[in-house]
């Protein structure tokens, strides 16, 4: 099984969507991150402030839409592969 990632960003917030490829079906998971700077460099946290809540909701909505489209494409690809192997 291998994994691929896709990112969606709004300002300092980001969704990281992981697609884990498996033989029978693909799995998707989403991680929401908020970036910030320190004296040591850039860091990420999963803690959100009040002003982050609406952008985070929008990011999660966008992630949901992206995963939904990927699941549909995965199903279509499986159907086409099944047709080829059935011949």
N, C-alpha and C positions, 0 to 999 in steps of 0.2 A: 504494500500500500504506500502511495506517495502523497505528498501534500503540496498544494499551491495556495498562494494568498492573493487577495485583491483588496485594495484600500480605497476608501471614500473619505474625503476630508472636508471639513467646514472650519475655517479659522484654526484654532488650536486643538480642535477635536478631530478624532479619526476613528473610523470603523475599520478593523482588519477582519476580513472574511477569509476563513480557511476552508479550502475544499480538499477533502481527503479522498483520493481516488481508490476505490476498491473494485474487486472483480464483479460483485453482484450489484452494487449501487454506490453512488457518491454520497458523502456526508459533508454537511456545511456547519460551521460554527462561526460566531461573531464575537469579537472582542472590542469593546469601546474604550478608547484611551483619550486622556487629556494631556497635552504637552505643556511643559513649563521649563524655564531656565533657572539654573543655579550657578554659583560661582564655578562649580566643577564641570558645567556643561548642560546639555539638554537631558531632561528626564521625562518619563511618562508616569501617569497615575490613573487609577480608575475612580478617584474621588472627583465629584462634580460640585461646582458652586451653583448658586441660584441662577446666575446668568448663563450657565451651561445647559440648563434643563431643556429649553425649547430647541436649541440647535442639536442637542443629543437625541431628542425625540425625532427630529427630521432625519438625522443620520441613520437612526435605527429603521425608520420607514424606508429610506433609500436602500439600506442593506436588505430589508425584507423583499423589496421589489427585485433587486438584483438576484437574490437567491431563488426567488420564484421563477424568474426567467431561466436561470441555470437549470433548475429542476425540470422545467418543460423541455429545454434543449437536451438534457440527459435522457429523458424518456423518449424523445423523438429519435435520438441516436441509438438507443437500445432497440426500438421497434425496427429501425432500418437494418441493424445488425442481425436481428432475428429473422428478417425476411431473406437476407443474403444466405444465412446458414441453413434456412429451410429449403432452399433451392437445390 
